[in-house]
Amino acid sequence: MIELQYDLYQDNLTDDELVDIAKKTLVMGDTRASVYKGNVPKSLLSIEKESVTRNFHQYHYQVTLTEIIHTENGPDERVEDYEFSIEWDKWRFLINEIRPVK
């Protein structure tokens, strides 16, 4: 699921492809896709699981991600901690929120 979310950063996606990936990945589908896509293309190198907690119908999945951020000066590797809130929605789990862990 986290890997699919990174597919939203592909700059060669048509609107229909973006909507299709968003609906498979995010609660609220294409409405949320533009928020997560942002302006900086990214690539995922690795995911390390830190912890998973549950709060009713939502899971909080804390991970350390190694990302490649494409900048004007070329690619830049970053290691960041994130918490993904994953929610049961329409008979499947989807990402509801992504936030950096400080």
C-alpha positions as CSV (number, residue, x, y, z in Angstrom):
1,M,0.0,0.0,0.0
2,I,2.8,2.4,0.9
3,E,4.5,1.5,-2.4
4,L,1.4,2.3,-4.3
5,Q,1.2,5.7,-2.7
6,Y,4.6,6.5,-4.2
7,D,3.2,5.7,-7.7
8,L,1.2,9.0,-7.3
9,Y,4.5,10.9,-7.8
10,Q,5.1,9.7,-11.3
11,D,4.9,12.8,-13.5
12,N,3.8,10.9,-16.6
13,L,0.4,9.7,-15.2
14,T,-2.8,10.7,-17.0
15,D,-5.6,12.0,-14.8
16,D,-7.4,8.7,-15.1
17,E,-4.3,6.7,-14.0
18,L,-3.9,9.1,-11.0
19,V,-7.5,8.6,-10.0
20,D,-7.2,4.8,-10.3
21,I,-4.1,4.6,-8.1
22,A,-5.6,7.0,-5.6
23,K,-8.8,5.0,-5.3
24,K,-6.8,1.9,-4.6
25,T,-4.6,3.6,-2.0
26,L,-6.2,6.5,-0.3
27,V,-9.4,7.1,1.6
28,M,-11.3,9.8,-0.5
29,G,-9.4,8.7,-3.6
30,D,-8.6,11.4,-6.2
31,T,-9.6,14.2,-3.7
32,R,-6.7,13.3,-1.5
33,A,-4.3,12.4,-4.3
34,S,-3.5,16.0,-5.1
35,V,-2.6,16.7,-1.5
36,Y,-0.2,13.8,-1.2
37,K,1.3,14.2,-4.7
38,G,2.9,17.6,-3.9
39,N,5.3,19.3,-6.2
40,V,8.5,17.3,-5.6
41,P,8.7,13.9,-7.3
42,K,9.9,11.1,-5.0
43,S,11.0,7.5,-5.3
44,L,10.9,5.0,-2.5
45,L,14.1,3.0,-1.7
46,S,13.2,1.1,1.4
47,I,10.7,0.7,4.2
48,E,11.6,-0.4,7.7
49,K,8.7,-1.2,10.1
50,E,8.9,0.5,13.5
51,S,5.5,-0.2,15.1
52,V,1.8,-0.7,14.6
53,T,-0.9,0.4,16.9
54,R,-4.6,0.1,16.6
55,N,-7.4,2.6,17.5
56,F,-10.8,1.1,16.7
57,H,-11.1,0.7,12.9
58,Q,-7.8,2.6,12.2
59,Y,-4.2,1.3,12.4
60,H,-1.2,3.6,12.9
61,Y,1.8,2.2,11.1
62,Q,5.1,4.0,12.0
63,V,7.9,3.4,9.5
64,T,11.3,4.7,8.5
65,L,11.4,5.4,4.8
66,T,14.4,6.0,2.6
67,E,13.3,8.3,-0.2
68,I,14.9,9.8,-3.2
69,I,13.8,13.4,-3.6
70,H,14.4,14.9,-7.1
71,T,15.6,18.5,-6.7
72,E,17.0,21.1,-9.1
73,N,20.5,20.0,-8.0
74,G,19.8,16.3,-8.8
75,P,18.6,13.4,-6.6
76,D,18.9,13.7,-2.8
77,E,18.5,10.7,-0.5
78,R,16.5,11.3,2.7
79,V,15.6,9.0,5.6
80,E,12.4,10.1,7.3
81,D,10.1,8.6,9.9
82,Y,6.4,8.7,9.1
83,E,3.2,7.6,10.6
84,F,0.6,6.2,8.1
85,S,-3.0,6.1,9.4
86,I,-4.6,3.1,7.7
87,E,-8.4,2.8,7.8
88,W,-10.8,0.1,6.9
89,D,-12.9,1.6,4.1
90,K,-15.3,-0.1,1.8
91,W,-14.0,-3.6,2.5
92,R,-10.3,-2.8,2.2
93,F,-7.6,-0.9,4.0
94,L,-6.6,2.5,2.6
95,I,-4.3,5.3,3.7
96,N,-6.2,8.0,5.5
97,E,-3.3,10.2,6.6
98,I,0.5,10.5,6.4
99,R,2.4,12.6,8.8
100,P,6.1,13.0,9.6
101,V,7.2,11.8,13.0
102,K,9.1,14.5,14.9
